[in-house]
Amino acid sequence: MADYAHTAIDEVLQGRVRLAIVAFLAGAGRVDFRTIRDATETTDGNASVHLRKLEEAGYVSMEKKFVGRKPQTSYALTEKGGKALRDYVSHLETLLPDAGNGQGKGTGKG
């Protein structure tokens, strides 16, 4: 039986911007702030707040360095963040009846 309790859903990943960032980083590797902001189509402030929350949860790592004379901040998904994303997706799949075969509630099939 699926766990429909709201507490079973990862609160950190439930936010749209945070989920978009983690999903992007899962395929992108380590990338700079601007690339994340552009990929997720958000503002500097919004991306910064959500990246900080993901970092505090241990889902992303941050690295600051200088490229030439310009500071550059980059982020990467941590092992913990990758596991959290996989668990989140897996949990959502358990909530869907007959997940994966195109037959769900309201389709009239099955």
C-alpha positions, -999 to +999 in steps of 0.1 A: +000+000+000+013+035-009+022+059+018+000+089+012+009+107+043+022+142+035+051+137+059+064+109+036+072+135+009+107+151+011+099+187+021+132+200+007+126+186-028+089+195-028+096+231-039+094+235-076+127+255-079+146+232-056+133+201-075+143+217-108+178+225-095+184+190-082+171+174-114+193+197-135+224+190-114+217+152-116+226+154-153+249+184-154+276+176-129+293+206-113+281+239-129+283+276-121+256+296-106+246+314-138+241+281-156+218+269-129+199+301-128+194+302-166+185+265-168+158+268-141+146+301-155+147+319-121+162+351-107+195+355-089+178+359-056+154+330-060+181+306-072+204+317-044+178+311-016+169+277-030+206+266-035+213+277+001+184+255+014+197+226-007+232+231+006+220+232+042+202+199+036+234+184+023+219+178-012+243+201-030+279+211-025+292+246-032+327+256-044+340+291-046+371+299-067+385+326-089+385+322-127+410+348-138+402+377-115+365+369-112+349+350-084+329+320-095+306+298-075+297+264-087+274+237-074+271+199-077+247+173-065+260+153-035+256+116-031+229+124-004+211+147-029+212+121-056+197+095-033+171+120-021+160+126-057+158+089-065+138+083-034+115+112-041+108+100-076+104+064-064+079+075-037+058+095-062+057+064-085+042+044-056+014+069-054+003+062-090-018+031-097-002+009-123+027+033-127+046+029-159+019+012-180-002+042-189-031+030-169-041+053-141-071+067-124-096+083-147-083+068-179-112+044-183-086+017-190-078-014-170 
